Amino acid sequence: MIDSHQQLQDALDALDTAFAPLAELPVQVGGCTYCYAEADLEALAGPVYALSEHLLTSVAHESPDHWDDFPGLYRRLVPRIVRLLVADELDHSLVASRLLAAAWRDWPAGERRALEAVWHAWWRSALDTDPGVGRIADVLETLSVTAGTLSSWLAVWGETRTETADRHLHDMLDRWLFEDQLADLHLGFYGELHATEQLLSWLLSLEDGRVGAAQLREVERISYS
């Protein structure tokens, strides 16, 4: 049986394949010449594999108004951006918001399916990975903001009855209960997704013992206040 980490690598490879025609064809890239040199625009117009990681990171985070065709540029760079995101080398909330701005849900079906496959594989891999490696809240934020809902991701988490998944749950609550963030939690760089209601409902539906007593008291206080 292929483990979740191998499934993620396979999904990332499939994402490369799905976007290969875009990545290999030269295009015209227009953008802010105050922030980007002509050499940067020329590089962005060439093969995606040849882009430096520094330039790619800058574009992944950059405001859409810096580009003549932001959706087209971001779509072309998505396979490499997603690999950096999965490696925890980009700002999760910002990239999620940039994907919304790039209207990823309107991309061709094959590209959308390939990206969705990465999201599902990434989520299972994250739940299986020791919590010390990365923050599960960042992964959940990316997936839920781009999907527009937390429900499918929380359903998978609820079905994953492992010590690792439960440690992730403790860590997420530790983060979002701090200073009562969970009482009015918005996800995405611009707060596109109000997460409080879905999270509270899910947390209260979990079996006894999944949430520690102290954290559960806080969840209940927020829910019933």
Residue frames as qw, qx, qy, qz and C-alpha x, y, z in Angstrom:
[[0.000, 0.888, 0.461, 0.000, 0.00, 0.00, 0.00],
 [0.393, 0.474, -0.028, 0.788, 1.37, 3.44, -0.99],
 [0.321, -0.521, -0.506, 0.608, 1.69, 5.73, 2.02],
 [0.117, 0.915, 0.356, -0.149, 0.27, 9.24, 2.16],
 [0.229, -0.748, 0.300, 0.547, 3.65, 10.91, 1.60],
 [0.340, -0.056, 0.756, 0.556, 4.21, 8.97, -1.63],
 [0.243, 0.688, 0.675, 0.108, 0.67, 9.79, -2.75],
 [0.030, -0.914, -0.078, 0.397, 1.48, 13.45, -2.27],
 [0.265, -0.494, 0.563, 0.607, 4.63, 13.17, -4.39],
 [0.325, 0.281, 0.819, 0.380, 2.65, 11.37, -7.08],
 [0.148, 0.847, 0.501, -0.102, -0.01, 14.10, -7.02],
 [0.131, -0.818, 0.182, 0.530, 2.64, 16.81, -7.33],
 [0.309, -0.197, 0.734, 0.572, 4.16, 15.02, -10.31],
 [0.259, 0.552, 0.765, 0.207, 0.71, 14.75, -11.89],
 [0.028, 0.903, 0.224, -0.366, 0.23, 18.48, -11.32],
 [0.220, -0.552, 0.490, 0.638, 3.44, 19.14, -13.26],
 [0.286, 0.150, 0.837, 0.442, 2.11, 17.02, -16.11],
 [0.175, 0.749, 0.635, -0.070, -1.28, 18.73, -16.17],
 [0.017, 0.942, 0.047, -0.332, 0.31, 22.18, -16.45],
 [0.635, -0.214, 0.456, 0.585, 3.25, 21.21, -18.66],
 [0.433, 0.597, 0.463, 0.491, 1.84, 22.78, -21.87],
 [0.100, -0.979, -0.131, -0.121, 1.57, 26.14, -20.10],
 [0.596, -0.711, 0.222, 0.301, 4.94, 25.88, -18.39],
 [0.679, -0.074, 0.479, 0.551, 6.90, 25.10, -21.53],
 [0.396, 0.697, 0.413, 0.433, 5.43, 27.62, -23.98],
 [0.304, -0.080, -0.112, 0.943, 7.01, 31.10, -24.08],
 [0.014, -0.817, -0.574, -0.051, 4.56, 33.92, -23.35],
 [0.156, 0.583, -0.057, 0.795, 4.49, 37.70, -23.03],
 [0.494, -0.581, -0.542, 0.353, 4.65, 38.89, -19.41],
 [0.095, 0.643, 0.004, 0.760, 3.95, 42.49, -18.58],
 [0.597, -0.608, -0.475, 0.221, 4.28, 43.88, -15.10],
 [0.256, -0.965, 0.000, 0.055, 5.52, 46.54, -12.75],
 [0.730, 0.446, -0.197, 0.479, 8.95, 47.62, -13.94],
 [0.195, -0.786, 0.333, -0.483, 9.51, 49.55, -10.70],
 [0.745, -0.443, 0.436, -0.241, 9.47, 46.31, -8.67],
 [0.869, 0.043, 0.460, 0.178, 10.72, 43.94, -11.37],
 [0.120, -0.571, 0.511, 0.631, 13.58, 44.39, -13.81],
 [0.667, 0.463, -0.307, -0.497, 13.16, 43.70, -17.52],
 [0.276, 0.345, -0.897, -0.002, 15.31, 40.62, -16.98],
 [0.318, 0.058, 0.812, -0.487, 12.76, 39.34, -14.44],
 [0.656, 0.430, 0.174, -0.595, 9.89, 39.80, -16.90],
 [0.531, 0.497, -0.618, -0.298, 11.90, 38.02, -19.58],
 [0.031, 0.209, -0.954, 0.211, 12.60, 35.14, -17.19],
 [0.473, 0.219, 0.630, -0.576, 8.90, 34.90, -16.28],
 [0.663, 0.502, -0.127, -0.540, 8.07, 34.69, -19.98],
 [0.381, 0.453, -0.794, -0.140, 10.42, 31.74, -20.47],
 [0.673, -0.114, -0.729, -0.056, 10.36, 28.13, -19.23],
 [0.599, -0.703, 0.005, -0.382, 8.95, 27.88, -15.72],
 [0.930, -0.235, -0.134, 0.247, 11.54, 25.28, -14.66],
 [0.606, 0.338, -0.126, 0.709, 14.31, 27.84, -15.26],
 [0.225, -0.838, -0.040, -0.496, 12.95, 30.46, -12.83],
 [0.263, 0.290, -0.678, 0.622, 15.02, 31.16, -9.76],
 [0.388, -0.501, -0.751, 0.183, 13.38, 30.27, -6.45],
 [0.172, -0.343, -0.269, 0.884, 13.85, 33.87, -5.30],
 [0.226, 0.037, -0.340, -0.912, 11.86, 35.27, -8.23],
 [0.423, -0.305, -0.793, -0.314, 9.22, 32.58, -7.96],
 [0.331, -0.446, -0.669, 0.494, 8.72, 33.30, -4.26],
 [0.009, -0.256, -0.070, 0.964, 8.37, 37.00, -4.95],
 [0.348, -0.065, -0.527, -0.772, 5.73, 36.44, -7.62],
 [0.393, -0.332, -0.858, -0.004, 3.86, 33.90, -5.50],
 [0.253, -0.527, -0.552, 0.594, 3.30, 36.58, -2.84],
 [0.124, -0.050, 0.170, 0.976, 3.00, 39.64, -5.09],
 [0.367, 0.486, 0.413, -0.677, -0.15, 41.74, -5.36],
 [0.581, 0.459, 0.644, 0.193, -2.21, 40.99, -8.50],
 [0.266, 0.941, 0.148, -0.151, -2.12, 44.64, -9.60],
 [0.315, -0.666, 0.507, 0.447, 1.59, 44.26, -10.39],
 [0.369, -0.045, 0.830, 0.416, 0.83, 42.19, -13.49],
 [0.356, 0.180, -0.365, -0.841, -0.90, 42.81, -16.80],
 [0.778, -0.077, -0.461, -0.420, -2.40, 39.30, -16.67],
 [0.313, -0.471, 0.701, -0.435, -2.18, 38.09, -13.10],
 [0.873, -0.008, 0.351, -0.340, -4.52, 35.06, -13.48],
 [0.847, 0.491, -0.203, -0.011, -2.62, 33.84, -16.53],
 [0.258, 0.652, -0.627, 0.340, 0.78, 34.27, -14.90],
 [0.482, -0.395, 0.634, -0.458, -0.19, 32.64, -11.61],
 [0.934, 0.152, 0.159, -0.283, -1.86, 29.72, -13.37],
 [0.714, 0.575, -0.388, 0.100, 1.31, 29.10, -15.36],
 [0.156, 0.566, -0.671, 0.453, 3.49, 29.08, -12.23],
 [0.756, -0.414, 0.094, -0.498, 1.16, 27.04, -10.02],
 [0.948, -0.026, -0.302, 0.092, 3.01, 23.69, -10.03],
 [0.546, 0.279, -0.426, 0.665, 6.22, 25.28, -8.74],
 [0.278, -0.502, 0.222, -0.788, 4.36, 27.58, -6.34],
 [0.863, -0.334, -0.104, -0.365, 2.48, 24.62, -4.88],
 [0.844, 0.068, -0.409, 0.339, 5.69, 22.66, -4.36],
 [0.223, 0.367, -0.402, 0.809, 7.14, 25.56, -2.37],
 [0.551, -0.437, 0.056, -0.708, 3.89, 25.85, -0.43],
 [0.936, -0.201, -0.266, -0.116, 3.86, 22.16, 0.48],
 [0.708, 0.146, -0.401, 0.563, 7.50, 22.49, 1.57],
 [0.417, -0.801, -0.336, 0.267, 6.39, 25.25, 3.99],
 [0.505, -0.107, 0.129, 0.846, 8.45, 27.88, 2.18],
 [0.039, -0.404, -0.333, -0.851, 5.61, 30.31, 1.36],
 [0.267, 0.024, 0.458, -0.848, 2.96, 32.21, 3.31],
 [0.106, 0.285, 0.949, 0.088, -0.01, 29.85, 3.31],
 [0.182, 0.699, 0.539, -0.434, -2.76, 32.39, 3.86],
 [0.124, 0.663, -0.238, -0.699, -1.37, 34.75, 1.23],
 [0.015, 0.169, -0.851, -0.497, -0.99, 32.07, -1.45],
 [0.161, 0.456, 0.869, -0.109, -4.54, 30.84, -0.74],
 [0.192, 0.770, 0.273, -0.544, -5.82, 34.37, -1.31],
 [0.063, 0.530, -0.533, -0.656, -3.73, 34.72, -4.46],
 [0.117, 0.102, 0.946, 0.283, -5.23, 31.50, -5.85],
 [0.208, 0.677, 0.644, -0.289, -8.70, 32.95, -5.31],
 [0.124, 0.762, -0.099, -0.627, -7.63, 36.12, -7.09],
 [0.006, -0.341, 0.776, 0.530, -6.33, 33.97, -9.97],
 [0.751, 0.171, 0.021, -0.637, -9.84, 32.42, -10.22],
 [0.054, -0.330, 0.936, 0.108, -8.44, 28.89, -10.04],
 [0.507, 0.259, 0.756, -0.323, -11.95, 27.40, -9.94],
 [0.600, 0.688, 0.078, -0.401, -12.46, 28.66, -13.51],
 [0.028, -0.562, 0.748, 0.352, -9.38, 26.93, -14.89],
 [0.656, 0.187, -0.606, -0.408, -9.77, 23.97, -17.30],
 [0.882, -0.343, -0.013, -0.324, -11.15, 20.86, -15.63],
 [0.895, 0.129, -0.317, 0.285, -7.96, 18.82, -15.94],
 [0.289, 0.464, -0.402, 0.735, -5.93, 21.50, -14.19],
 [0.524, -0.502, 0.184, -0.664, -8.51, 21.94, -11.43],
 [0.960, -0.193, -0.145, -0.144, -8.67, 18.20, -10.80],
 [0.739, 0.262, -0.393, 0.481, -4.88, 17.96, -10.63],
 [0.013, 0.487, -0.384, 0.784, -4.70, 20.77, -8.07],
 [0.733, -0.397, 0.070, -0.547, -7.56, 19.30, -6.04],
 [0.944, -0.008, -0.318, 0.092, -5.76, 15.93, -6.02],
 [0.444, 0.356, -0.464, 0.679, -2.71, 17.64, -4.53],
 [0.362, -0.490, 0.234, -0.758, -4.88, 19.29, -1.87],
 [0.902, -0.274, -0.076, -0.324, -6.40, 15.96, -0.81],
 [0.867, 0.119, -0.353, 0.331, -3.05, 14.16, -0.80],
 [0.219, 0.488, -0.383, 0.753, -1.39, 17.03, 1.07],
 [0.569, -0.504, 0.141, -0.634, -4.07, 16.96, 3.76],
 [0.969, -0.197, -0.129, -0.074, -3.70, 13.24, 4.41],
 [0.713, 0.288, -0.347, 0.537, 0.08, 13.53, 4.39],
 [0.046, -0.570, 0.304, -0.762, -0.05, 16.48, 6.82],
 [0.763, -0.449, 0.069, -0.460, -2.30, 14.55, 9.21],
 [0.978, -0.046, -0.152, 0.132, 0.17, 11.65, 9.10],
 [0.533, 0.497, -0.315, 0.608, 3.24, 13.85, 9.67],
 [0.513, -0.389, -0.506, 0.573, 4.63, 14.54, 13.12],
 [0.046, -0.943, -0.330, -0.013, 3.27, 17.88, 14.39],
 [0.468, -0.674, 0.155, 0.550, 6.79, 19.18, 14.95],
 [0.523, 0.126, 0.526, 0.658, 7.39, 19.32, 11.19],
 [0.015, -0.268, -0.322, -0.908, 4.78, 21.96, 10.31],
 [0.271, 0.162, 0.504, -0.804, 1.63, 23.63, 11.52],
 [0.183, 0.378, 0.892, 0.167, -1.57, 21.85, 10.57],
 [0.147, 0.761, 0.401, -0.488, -3.51, 25.10, 10.90],
 [0.046, 0.577, -0.397, -0.712, -1.57, 26.55, 7.95],
 [0.045, 0.016, 0.905, 0.423, -2.40, 23.59, 5.73],
 [0.106, 0.581, 0.791, -0.163, -6.06, 23.67, 6.76],
 [0.100, 0.722, 0.114, -0.675, -6.19, 27.40, 6.05],
 [0.033, 0.354, -0.637, -0.684, -4.85, 26.94, 2.51],
 [0.004, 0.191, 0.943, 0.271, -7.24, 24.13, 1.67],
 [0.056, 0.634, 0.706, -0.310, -10.35, 25.62, 3.24],
 [0.087, 0.663, -0.012, -0.743, -9.88, 29.10, 1.79],
 [0.094, 0.270, -0.692, -0.662, -9.29, 27.82, -1.74],
 [0.079, -0.286, -0.938, -0.179, -12.25, 25.41, -1.45],
 [0.308, -0.397, -0.143, -0.852, -14.50, 27.94, 0.27],
 [0.800, -0.439, -0.083, -0.401, -15.35, 25.56, 3.12],
 [0.152, -0.542, 0.787, -0.253, -13.76, 23.56, 5.91],
 [0.846, -0.095, 0.240, -0.467, -16.29, 20.73, 5.89],
 [0.919, 0.293, -0.262, -0.036, -14.59, 18.16, 3.66],
 [0.395, 0.523, -0.610, 0.445, -11.19, 18.64, 5.35],
 [0.407, -0.387, 0.549, -0.619, -12.68, 18.39, 8.83],
 [0.932, 0.015, 0.019, -0.362, -14.56, 15.25, 7.82],
 [0.778, 0.367, -0.469, 0.199, -11.28, 13.56, 6.84],
 [0.067, 0.490, -0.615, 0.613, -9.69, 14.71, 10.09],
 [0.677, -0.274, 0.322, -0.602, -12.59, 13.34, 12.10],
 [0.973, 0.119, -0.104, -0.169, -12.18, 9.94, 10.43],
 [0.592, 0.492, -0.530, 0.355, -8.41, 9.88, 11.03],
 [0.728, -0.655, 0.037, -0.198, -8.21, 8.28, 14.46],
 [0.796, 0.192, -0.321, 0.475, -4.47, 8.31, 15.05],
 [0.538, -0.633, -0.208, 0.517, -2.32, 9.73, 17.83],
 [0.385, -0.029, 0.246, 0.889, -0.57, 11.96, 15.30],
 [0.070, -0.558, -0.500, -0.659, -3.84, 13.43, 14.01],
 [0.476, -0.773, -0.419, 0.006, -5.00, 14.07, 17.57],
 [0.540, -0.419, -0.054, 0.728, -1.73, 15.80, 18.45],
 [0.189, 0.262, 0.375, 0.869, -2.30, 18.04, 15.45],
 [0.291, -0.719, -0.526, -0.348, -5.76, 18.80, 16.82],
 [0.557, -0.672, -0.271, 0.407, -4.28, 19.83, 20.15],
 [0.448, -0.172, 0.162, 0.862, -1.73, 22.06, 18.44],
 [0.038, 0.481, 0.488, 0.727, -4.35, 23.72, 16.23],
 [0.408, -0.788, -0.441, -0.135, -6.54, 24.50, 19.23],
 [0.591, -0.489, -0.135, 0.628, -3.56, 25.74, 21.19],
 [0.295, 0.067, 0.282, 0.910, -2.97, 28.25, 18.40],
 [0.147, -0.459, -0.476, -0.736, -6.55, 29.34, 17.76],
 [0.497, -0.710, -0.497, 0.042, -7.70, 29.45, 21.38],
 [0.485, -0.205, -0.167, 0.833, -4.90, 31.89, 22.18],
 [0.047, 0.220, 0.074, -0.972, -6.43, 35.31, 22.87],
 [0.488, 0.455, 0.595, -0.448, -9.84, 33.88, 21.91],
 [0.106, 0.333, -0.572, -0.742, -9.09, 33.85, 18.18],
 [0.024, 0.208, 0.955, 0.208, -11.51, 30.97, 17.68],
 [0.162, 0.586, 0.590, -0.531, -14.41, 33.20, 18.75],
 [0.448, 0.824, 0.098, -0.332, -14.14, 35.18, 15.51],
 [0.540, -0.339, 0.613, 0.467, -11.72, 33.35, 13.24],
 [0.620, 0.733, -0.006, -0.279, -11.30, 34.46, 9.64],
 [0.730, -0.185, 0.511, 0.414, -8.99, 32.52, 7.33],
 [0.561, 0.633, 0.296, 0.444, -7.18, 33.77, 4.26],
 [0.438, 0.013, -0.101, 0.893, -4.89, 36.78, 4.04],
 [0.178, -0.249, -0.123, -0.944, -7.91, 39.02, 3.56],
 [0.317, 0.064, 0.707, -0.630, -10.16, 37.06, 5.89],
 [0.428, 0.059, -0.557, -0.709, -12.20, 35.55, 3.06],
 [0.622, -0.228, -0.725, -0.187, -13.51, 32.59, 5.07],
 [0.444, -0.507, 0.378, -0.635, -15.23, 32.96, 8.45],
 [0.518, 0.161, -0.840, 0.009, -14.31, 29.66, 10.10],
 [0.235, -0.263, 0.645, -0.678, -15.73, 29.92, 13.62],
 [0.770, 0.002, 0.167, -0.616, -19.13, 28.32, 13.13],
 [0.858, 0.269, -0.414, -0.145, -17.88, 25.32, 11.13],
 [0.380, 0.379, -0.735, 0.414, -14.98, 24.67, 13.50],
 [0.357, -0.240, 0.575, -0.696, -17.03, 24.91, 16.68],
 [0.857, 0.068, 0.006, -0.511, -19.74, 22.63, 15.33],
 [0.783, 0.321, -0.532, 0.033, -17.16, 20.05, 14.28],
 [0.170, 0.398, -0.720, 0.543, -15.20, 20.20, 17.52],
 [0.528, -0.169, 0.476, -0.683, -18.32, 19.64, 19.60],
 [0.891, 0.166, -0.136, -0.401, -19.27, 16.66, 17.43],
 [0.448, 0.465, -0.754, 0.123, -16.03, 14.75, 18.04],
 [0.805, -0.297, -0.513, 0.004, -15.94, 11.66, 20.23],
 [0.563, -0.816, 0.111, -0.069, -15.08, 12.04, 23.90],
 [0.782, -0.406, 0.283, 0.379, -11.36, 12.26, 24.46],
 [0.651, 0.497, 0.234, 0.523, -10.34, 13.68, 21.10],
 [0.082, 0.757, -0.093, 0.642, -10.20, 17.18, 22.58],
 [0.413, -0.009, -0.663, 0.624, -8.49, 17.60, 25.95],
 [0.254, -0.685, -0.651, 0.207, -10.60, 18.67, 28.89],
 [0.222, -0.572, -0.108, 0.783, -9.11, 22.15, 29.26],
 [0.014, -0.099, 0.511, 0.854, -9.41, 22.93, 25.57],
 [0.145, -0.459, -0.822, -0.304, -12.92, 21.50, 25.43],
 [0.188, -0.686, -0.512, 0.481, -14.03, 23.83, 28.21],
 [0.080, -0.453, 0.167, 0.872, -12.78, 26.78, 26.18],
 [0.063, -0.123, -0.751, -0.646, -14.53, 25.51, 23.04],
 [0.188, -0.594, -0.782, -0.006, -17.77, 25.12, 24.96],
 [0.169, -0.627, -0.286, 0.704, -17.43, 28.56, 26.52],
 [0.004, 0.266, -0.395, -0.879, -17.00, 30.16, 23.10],
 [0.114, -0.258, -0.843, -0.457, -19.83, 28.10, 21.58],
 [0.269, -0.645, -0.715, 0.010, -22.39, 28.94, 24.25],
 [0.246, -0.420, -0.238, 0.841, -21.41, 32.52, 25.02]]
